[in-house]
């Protein structure tokens, strides 16, 4: 099913240089603002009719020259009655959107956030947080659904519900690690669904994502407090997991051994930390021997009220973390650095790198709406890696 297919034209490209705000001297050692920023509109909500609330992009590198970006196409952040999963293909060398198509659309169902993953056999699999709106107008999970990208690269097979695992239904896919035929998934279950369990858990497949088994309840391992969106990465023989708290609760980072036994845990946010509130949709990765987390942040900066936690005060941030101590060493304020943009919604982001000549560029695909805009757009920010790492 196709919609609004592009011929490869970049919608627009803006270069933002020499306009970065100045940080107080005492904060320059921890918070930095990149000098070189490129911003590109990948999908303008005004160019689409009907469902044009564009949000929650997730990204998969398809080749050295292409990435697949999946995103929600609905009518609101989460209170809509129906939303589709759309996708675009971006050429990372020319920075041109070469295709736009729909991957999922089911009447009265919401594709809220869809995560693509490529397994060892080259198959691109899609896992989505399927939701519906009840008669009380509240959002409810349907149980995670999954599909497979067809060979044409722009359509999906019939969506199926992921079977219960150990008697528990998992509804919200967060992240994947692929190691040959072994695939790890980080996912959330909900107490009002089969299994009656509120948890973030590690699941494992040893047959390339054909079947899954339970490995570890991360929520229980961290003491049972509520956690939400999480991300993980292999770090040598261990795993690092970053776990978002709810508003006003700490986002934590934890080191687990190869069997997911807890070794160390540290708070990344709090009233006494560099970051307050929580980190929205944190994406963790390793680069140059350091640990990084990308996501929506609220920095504790001089002159900013400690209670300022609204969306308008949020930033897109890249956090560098010491892998031994799990402490924050640097925060790059990638967008809305001075907190003056009228942000209405945004900053779930997905990273990728691209080499241009002898320079390495760090790219983030995210969503954002400002001011009087009635819906967000899908945008790309690019930074010189040397300036943000």
N, C-alpha and C positions, 0 to 999 in steps of 0.2 A: 504494500500500500504506500504510495508515494504522495508527498505533499511539498510544494514549494521547493522543487529541486533547483539548485543553483548551478550556474555555468562556471563557477570558480571565481566570482568577483568578490573582492574584499569589500564589505559594506562601508566601513570607513576606518581610517588609521590616524591616530593622533599621537604626536610626540610631545612628551611633557618633560622638559629639562630646565634646570635652573630655577625652579619654582618651589623647591622643597622648603618647608617651614624649618625654623631653627629651634633646636631643643635646648633647655636649660643646661648649663655646663655640667652640673652634677649628675645629669641623666645621660650624657653622651656616652659614658662608659658602658651602659647597658642597653639603651635604646638607640637605634640608628635609623636613618632615613636614606634610602638610596637616592643618588643624584640623577641616575639615568632610568627613566621609566617610559615604556611604550604601552599604549592602551589601544585595543582594537575591539570594535563591536563585531561579535560573531553572529549574533542573532538578535535583531531588533524586535521587541514585542509589538511595535507599531506596524510592522510589516506583515503581521499575521492576523487573520480574522478569527473570531470565535475564541477558542481557548488560547489565550496569549499571555498567561501568567507563567513565565519561564523561570525555572528554579532548579536547584540541587544538581548541578552537573557532576558527573563522574567520568573518568577518562581511562582509556586503554590505548597503549602504544601498539599500533598495528604493524608498523615498519619504521625504517629510518626516516621516512618522509611523511608518515601519516599517523594521526591519532583519531580514535573514535570517541566522541563525547555524547553521552546519554544525558537527558534532562527531562524534568517534569514539564508538561504542557497542560495547564489547567486554567482555573479562573480565580484562585486565591492561594495563599500560603498552605492552608490545610483544611479550610472549611468548605471547599467545593464538593459537589456531589459526584463529580466525574473528572478524571484527568488521564491524559495519555502519556506514554513514554515516547518521546521523539529522540532523534539522534542526528548528529552532523559529523561529517568527516572533514578534518582540517589538514591541509598540506603544511607541514611544519617548516618546510624550506621556503616556499613562496608566501606562506601565511595567507593562503586563500581557502575559503570554505568551498569545497568541491561537491558536496552533496548534503541534502537534508531530507530525512524520511521519518516515517512513523514505525515504531517497533511494537507498540502495544496499545490497544484500545478495546476496552470492554465496557458495555453499557452499565452505568451506575457503580462502576468501580474506579478506584484511584490508584494509578501508578505513581506513588509518592516519591521514592528515590530508588533508582535502578543502578546496580553496580555490574559492570562488565568485567569478565576475567577470561584470560586465554589459558587453556590447559595445555599440557605437554604435547598433545597430538595436533595442536594448532586450532582446535575448536574454540570459538568465542561463545562463552556462556553468559547468560544474563539473569541476574537475581534481583527481584524487586520487592519493596515494602508495599504490599497490596493492602488497600484500605477501603472502607465504605463509610457512608454517613448514615447513622441510625435515625430512627424516628424522633429521637430527642435532639437531633442535629449535632451530636457529638461524633468524633472520629473513632472508628474501631478497626482493628487489624483483621485481615481475612486469612492470615497465614502466608508465609513467604511463597511467591510464585517464581518459576524459572522457565527459561526458554533457551534456544540455541540459534545463533545467527546463521542464516542460510548461506550457501556458497556464493550467492549474488552479492553478499556483503551489505545488503540494505533492506532485508526483511527477516522476520523471526518466525520460527516454528510455533505451533500452538503452545500457549502458556499453560503450564501445569503447576499444581500445588505441591510443594515439597512435603514428602511424607513425614509423619511424626518421628522423632528420634529419641529412643528411650522413653516413649510415652509423652514426650513434650513437643508441642508445636512451636517452631521458631518463626518469627514474623518479620524481623528487620535485619537485613544483611548489612554488615559494616565493612568488612575487609576480607581479603584472601591472600594466602601465601601459597605459591605453586612450587613444589620441589619434585620434579619428575611426575610420577603417577600419584604421589601424595599431595593432597590439597588440604590446607587448613582454612576454615571459615570462622570468622568472628561474627556472632549473631545474637539477637535479643529475643527473649520470650516474654509473654505477657500473662499476668495472673488470671485474666478473664478468658483465656483461651485454653484449649486442651493441655493438660499437664499442670494447670493452675500455678505456674511458676514465673515470678518476676526475676529475670536473670540476664546477664551477658555471659555467653559461654563460647568456648572453643569447640568446634566440630572438626572432624577429620575424615577424609576420604582417601582410601588407598587404591582406588580404581579410577582415578581421573575424574572425580566428581559424579560418578554414576550412583554410588551409595555413600551414606554418611553415618558416622557414629559419634557419640558424645566423648569428649576428652576432659574438659574442666569447666567448672562453674567459677568464672572470674569474680562475679559478684560475691559469692561466698568466700572465696580466697582472700578478698580484700576486706572482709569483716561484715558483709551483708548490707552495707549501706547502698542506697539506690545509685546506680550509674546508668548512663545512656550511651550515646554514640561513642564508639571506641575504634581504635586502629592498632595494628600490631606489625612487627617486623622481626625477622630473624637477625640476631646479633651474635655471630659465632655459634656456640652451642646453645645459647640462651634465646629467649624471646623478650622483646620489650613491648609492653602494651600501654597505650595512653587511653585513659577512661574519663569521659566527660561526666561531671556531676550535673545536677539540675541547677536552675538559677539560684545563686547565692551559696552553692555548695562547691567544694573544691574539685578541680580536675586533677587527676593523679597520674603518675607514670610508675609502672611497676616492671621489675625484672623477674622473669620466671626461668627455671631451668628447662631442659629439653622435654621434661614430662609435665611442664607447667606447674611445678611446685614453686611457691613464692619465695624469692630470695631477698628482695628489697623493694620498698615503695616510698615515694616522695610526692608531696603536694606541689603542683605547678601554679596554682592560683590561690588567692586568699587576700584578706585585708592587709596582711603584712608582707605580701609577695609583690613581685614586679607586675603581676597580672591579677586583676580582681575578677569576680563573677566566675565565668567558666570559659572553656575553649570550645566553640561550636564546630562540629564535624571535624575533629582533629585528624590530620593525616600525618602519620609518622614515617620517616625514612632515614636511611643512613647515607652519608656522603662525606668524603674526605676525612674519614675517621671520626666524624661527629654525628650526633643524633639531632634530627630536626623535626619540628612539628609545625604544620601549616594549618591555619584555621581562623575563625572569627574570635577576636580577642577584645578585652577591655584593659588597657594599660593603666597602672597606677602612676599617673604623671603629676608633677607639680601644678597646682592650680585647678586640678580636676576634682570635683567633689567625690568623696568616697562612695556616695550613694548613687553616683551617676552610672546606671547600668542599662539604660534604655538602648534600643537598637541604634538610635541616632548617634550614640557615643561609641559604637563598636568600630573596630578597624579590621582590616585584613592583615594578619601578621605571620611572620616566619620566626620561629623560636629555635635557637641553638641550645642544645642541652649537653652537658658533659656526660659521656657514657658511663663513667665510673661513679660519680657522685649523684647523678640524676638531678643536678641543679641547673638553673637557667644561666647561660653565659652571655646571651645576646638576644635581643628582640628587634627584628627589622620591621618597621611600620610600612607596609607595602601600599596601603591605600587608606585615605582619610586620616593621615598621620596627625594632623592638628585637631581632629575631631570636629571640624566645622561643616563637613558635608551633611546635608539633611538626609541621612540614610534611613530608608523605610524598611528595607529587607535586604539581606545579602550575606555574602562572604562564606558560603560553603564553597570550597575550592579544591581543584585537582592540579597536581604539579607535573611538569615534564621539562626536560632539558633539550636544548638544541645548540649545536656548535655552528658558528658563523665565522669563517676565516679562522683566526686563532682565538676567538672569544667564545666563551660558554655563556649562554643565556638561560636564565631560570624563568620558566613560563608558568603562569597559573591561569586556569580557566575557572571563572567563578560567575556568580549572578549578583545583580545589584539593581535596586531602584532608588531613586532620589527624589526628594521634594514632592512635587505634585504628580509625578508619574503614577499611573494607575497599575503598573505591573513592572517587574524587573526584566532586564535584558541579560543575555549570555555574553560575557566579555572576556577578553584575554589581556592580562598584564604581563609584560616581559621586563626582566631586570638583568643587568650584568651580574653573573654569579659572584664575582669578586667583590661586588658592592653589598651583597645581602648575606653572604655566608658567614 
